[in-house]
Amino acid sequence: MAEPRVNSREVVEQIWSDVATEHVLDLTSALGPAPEFEQLVLDEERRFLNAHAVLTTEPADLPAAGRLPAVKGRAKARGGQFVVNVLNRYFTSEHEFLAHLVRLLNKMTVAHDEMAKEIRALHEALRAESDRLRQANAVLHGRMEARIEALEHEVRVLRGAGSADRV
């Protein structure tokens, strides 16, 4: 039984056709545009939290009206100071907690902004590498096509020489 003849050009064209349908070589469309991130260092909410992270523990200065305003004023001041003194440990603990929370927020903000910069740089590097690989692929494809044509020509020459020897 005779073996079927295989045309190398058809095989290569079929392989390239299969590769083109299975894998999209244009990664630019898969990448899309570089993601946009807000710079959180400049965020107004963060600025507000930084500005208002300190608790005031001074008793409010409440106006005293009516009869005996001086006595009422002193009583309010002493009562306010008593409450502040009683809650002093709580206020100190809460102030430390808020200070740590704001410092953590500031560190996370800086890390976010640095990571956003790195992501944009990585995106651009990936896009550039994709372009480079696509160009290299086109060059290699062209070289392979030229090599196949040279091999086909050589096969035709050898077949022609073989048939000339038989005659």
PETAWO-V345350 format. One record per pair of residues at least 4 apart in sequence whose C-alpha atoms are under 6 Angstrom apart, sorted by the first residue. I is the first residue (numbers start at 1). J is the second residue. D is the distance in whole Angstrom. If there is no record, write none. Layout:
i=I j=J d=D
i=I j=J d=D
This chain:
i=19 j=23 d=6
i=27 j=31 d=6
i=39 j=113 d=6
i=40 j=109 d=6
i=41 j=109 d=6
i=49 j=53 d=6
i=53 j=98 d=6
i=59 j=80 d=5
i=64 j=69 d=5
i=64 j=72 d=6
i=64 j=73 d=5
i=65 j=69 d=5
i=69 j=73 d=6
i=75 j=79 d=6
i=76 j=80 d=6
i=84 j=88 d=6
i=90 j=94 d=6
i=91 j=95 d=6
i=108 j=112 d=6
i=118 j=122 d=6
i=122 j=126 d=6
i=126 j=130 d=6
i=133 j=137 d=6
i=137 j=141 d=6
i=155 j=159 d=6
i=156 j=160 d=6
